[in-house]
Amino acid sequence: MRRRGQALESAKVTHVWASDSSGCASPLVDAYVLFRRGAFAAALDALAYQSLSRERVRLETQVLYWCGRRKDAVTLIANVGRVISDIDRDPLVQAILAACLASTGDVKTSLDVLDGAAAAVDDDVACYRASARLAAGDYVRALSELDSINETDRSEMNWFFRGWCLAFQRNIRSQLDCLYVGLQLASDRGNCIIAARTLRVLAALARETVDTDAIACVEGYDDIQWTHDLADERFSVLRTTAWAHAMRGQHLLAGEELAEAFSIAATPYQQMLVHLDRAWIAAASREGVHQRIELGEARRCARSIEWDAVKGEEVGGLLLLARLMSDVDVDLAIGYLDQADKVAVPAHISFAHDERLRAFRDEAAAFVCAARHSRRKAERHATAAIVIFERYGYRWRAANLALLLFRLSGGQQWLQRAKADAETFPRSFLGVEYKRLATLGRNVPERLTRRQNEIVTLIKDEGLATEAIAARLSMSPNTVRIHKQRIYRAFAVTGEYQLLAKLREDGL
C-alpha cells in the first residue's frame, strides 16, 4: 500500500471524462481528481464552472451521492432531463438515481427506475444498482448485481458493496475478506473515497469482533490524506484505535486517540460518543469520579440533540448511554432506554431491519435491569442478546454479557464462555473482570433479589429480627423467613451469626 504523502495526481484516470478524442486532458479531470481525493466541496466548485454535458452530470451525481447530498442528486437529474433529452437512457445516471431514491426512502420509485433501465454494462453501473438494492433491503439481488461483473474486472467499490451484502447474510468473515481486497485496490488506485469508507466499516467491525488482523489493518493503514469531507471516516477510525489501545490496557494511548477524535467531532452526537468512550475507559480503570464527569458531559451533549430529527442509526448512541448510565444512576438509564425506544428508525435505513439493533437494545436493558435487581428480566435480555452477538462474531459484547449472566446466576458455563476472549486481552476490562470472578467467585449479593438485599442490609446495619423486618418491609414474617433461608443458602451459611461473620469476612 502507498505510504502517506505520495501524491494522488499521478493516479491513472480511466473514466470517460478524463480525455477527449484528441487525447488532451478534459476540463473535468481536475474535478475528478478532487472527487477521488474525497474533497467533495472542491470538486463541486470545479464542476460549477463547466458547461452542462452528459459527462458532467455523470461525475456531479456521483459526487453528490458520496457526500450524502442524494436529494440534490435526484433534483439535478430531474432538471437536466429537460436539457439533455436522453439522459434517462444513460445506464450510469439511472443507476445513481435509483440508489439516491432508495437511500432517501423512495424505494418504490427506485425499483421502477431499476426495472426500466438497462442492465449493468460496467462495474460502476453494477455497484450503484447494488446500492439501490441494498437500501431496499434486497441483499440477494444486490449481490447478484455485483456478480454480473467478472471477478478480474471488479473495482474497489464492488468489493465494498459486496462486503455489505455479506454482512446482512451474517457472513462476517467473508465481509472482512472483501474489505481487505477492496482496501488494497483503493490504495493501489488512489481512490481515497472508497479507501476511507472501507476503513470506516473495517474499523466498526474491528471494534465489535476484536479481530486482531482487522485491528492491525486499521491501526497500520496510512494511505489516506484525510480531507475535511472525510472527517466522519477519520472520526470512526480514531475511536477504533482508541478502543484497541483500551483492550490492551493502554488507557493513556486510548485517551490521546479520543482527544484527537473529539477535536474533529462535528456534531453533538459525535462529541457524546467520545465522552461515552472516555466514561467506559474510566470505569475499566476504576476511576469512578472521572466516569461520572464524562457521563455528565455525555448527558449535556444528548440534551442538545434533536432526537426526533436523527437519521435512525444514532439510536445506538442512546443505548450506549443507557448502558453506561446504569452504573451510576439507574433512573436516568431507564429514561434513556425509553427514549431510545421512541426514536423511529426509518424503514429505508438498513439498520431498521437489522437484528443487531434488537441485540443492542437487549444488551442495554440487561444491564439496566441488573442495576434495578430485576434478575429474571436481566437474564432474559442478556440471553437474547448474547445469541445474536455470537452469531455475528461480536466477541467482546458476548463475553461481557456472559460475565453479567455469571454474576446473576452463578452458572459456570457463562464464565467458561467468556474465558477465551478474556484471556486474549488480559489487561482489558474483560480480562480484569474475568480474573476477579474466577478468583473470588460470583459476588453473592448480585445473586439476590432486590428484596433479599434489603433484608441483608437490615440484618447487618440495624440487627432487626424477623418480625421487625416484616413490619419495616410490609410483608408477613413467614415471607421474611423464606427469604432468609434463601439468603443463607446463597452465602453457604446456616444462620444469622454465620451470615454476619461471612459479611465481615467478605467486606460486604
Secondary structure as UniProt FT lines:
FT   TURN            4..5
FT   TURN            9..10
FT   TURN            16..17
FT   TURN            21..22
FT   TURN            27..28
FT   HELIX           29..37
FT   HELIX           40..48
FT   HELIX           54..66
FT   TURN            67..68
FT   HELIX           70..80
FT   TURN            81..83
FT   TURN            85..86
FT   HELIX           87..89
FT   HELIX           91..103
FT   TURN            104..105
FT   HELIX           107..116
FT   HELIX           123..135
FT   TURN            136..137
FT   HELIX           139..147
FT   HELIX           151..153
FT   HELIX           156..168
FT   TURN            169..170
FT   HELIX           172..189
FT   HELIX           192..209
FT   HELIX           212..220
FT   HELIX           228..230
FT   HELIX           231..247
FT   TURN            248..249
FT   HELIX           251..264
FT   HELIX           268..284
FT   TURN            285..286
FT   HELIX           288..303
FT   HELIX           307..309
FT   TURN            313..314
FT   HELIX           315..325
FT   TURN            326..328
FT   HELIX           330..342
FT   TURN            347..348
FT   HELIX           350..353
FT   HELIX           355..371
FT   TURN            372..373
FT   HELIX           375..392
FT   HELIX           395..409
FT   HELIX           412..424
FT   TURN            426..427
FT   HELIX           429..440
FT   HELIX           444..447
FT   HELIX           450..457
FT   HELIX           458..462
FT   HELIX           466..473
FT   HELIX           477..491
FT   HELIX           496..505
FT   TURN            506..507
//
